[in-house]
Amino acid sequence: MTESGGEAARLAALYATAVLDTPPETDFADIAAHASDICGTPIGMVSLVDGDRRWTKAGVGWDGSPQTLRPVVLGPRRRARGARPPSFSA
């Protein structure tokens, strides 16, 4: 897959944080809990998407897999930035 300049910069910044595959941290768990509270949802997560996968740094109300392959996360096709979603009729 060819990366756009923005995607390459995003990935470089993500890898520079060195946070992927690190143990749980209270600060990230707090962020996930606050997200759940603010949004009024039973689940709150802090997930990061690298070149190949989505990895969950922290989550509350959720006990699923800590990572998912990126094609599963983003679906079979990604819409171009600014493209309108397909219309659905009832």
C-alpha positions as CSV (number, residue, x, y, z in Angstrom):
1,M,0.0,0.0,0.0
2,T,1.4,3.4,-0.9
3,E,1.3,5.9,1.9
4,S,0.5,9.5,1.5
5,G,2.8,12.1,3.0
6,G,0.4,12.7,5.8
7,E,0.1,9.0,6.6
8,A,3.9,8.6,6.6
9,A,4.2,11.6,9.0
10,R,1.5,10.2,11.3
11,L,3.2,6.8,11.5
12,A,6.6,8.4,12.1
13,A,5.1,10.4,15.0
14,L,3.3,7.4,16.4
15,Y,6.5,5.3,16.3
16,A,8.5,8.1,17.9
17,T,6.2,7.9,21.0
18,A,7.4,4.3,21.6
19,V,4.1,3.6,23.3
20,L,3.0,0.6,21.1
21,D,3.2,-2.7,22.9
22,T,3.9,-1.2,26.3
23,P,2.3,-2.3,29.6
24,P,-0.9,-0.7,30.9
25,E,-0.6,2.8,32.4
26,T,-2.9,4.5,34.8
27,D,-3.0,7.8,32.8
28,F,-4.3,6.0,29.7
29,A,-6.8,4.0,31.7
30,D,-8.0,7.3,33.2
31,I,-8.4,8.8,29.7
32,A,-10.5,5.7,28.6
33,A,-12.7,6.0,31.7
34,H,-13.2,9.7,31.2
35,A,-14.1,9.1,27.5
36,S,-16.7,6.6,28.6
37,D,-18.2,9.0,31.2
38,I,-18.2,12.0,28.8
39,C,-19.8,10.1,26.0
40,G,-22.2,8.3,28.3
41,T,-21.2,4.9,26.9
42,P,-20.4,1.6,28.6
43,I,-17.0,1.4,26.8
44,G,-14.1,3.8,26.5
45,M,-10.9,3.0,24.7
46,V,-7.5,4.5,23.8
47,S,-6.5,2.7,20.6
48,L,-3.6,3.5,18.2
49,V,-3.5,2.5,14.6
50,D,-0.1,1.8,13.1
51,G,0.7,0.5,9.6
52,D,-0.6,-3.0,10.2
53,R,-3.0,-3.0,13.1
54,R,-5.2,-1.3,15.7
55,W,-3.7,-1.7,19.2
56,T,-5.6,-0.9,22.4
57,K,-3.5,0.9,25.1
58,A,-6.3,1.1,27.6
59,G,-10.0,0.2,27.8
60,V,-12.9,0.1,30.2
61,G,-16.0,-1.9,29.9
62,W,-14.4,-4.0,27.2
63,D,-12.4,-7.2,27.3
64,G,-11.9,-8.0,23.6
65,S,-8.7,-8.5,21.7
66,P,-6.0,-5.9,22.4
67,Q,-5.2,-5.7,18.7
68,T,-7.0,-6.1,15.4
69,L,-5.4,-6.2,11.9
70,R,-5.7,-2.9,10.2
71,P,-7.8,-4.1,7.2
72,V,-10.4,-5.3,9.7
73,V,-10.4,-2.0,11.5
74,L,-10.7,0.2,8.4
75,G,-12.8,-2.2,6.3
76,P,-12.0,-3.5,2.8
77,R,-11.8,0.0,1.4
78,R,-11.0,3.4,2.9
79,R,-13.0,6.4,1.6
80,A,-10.9,9.2,0.2
81,R,-10.7,12.1,2.5
82,G,-13.7,14.4,2.0
83,A,-15.6,11.8,0.0
84,R,-19.2,11.5,0.9
85,P,-20.6,8.2,2.3
86,P,-23.0,6.3,0.2
87,S,-26.7,7.3,0.6
88,F,-29.2,4.8,1.9
89,S,-32.9,4.9,1.4
90,A,-35.4,3.6,3.7
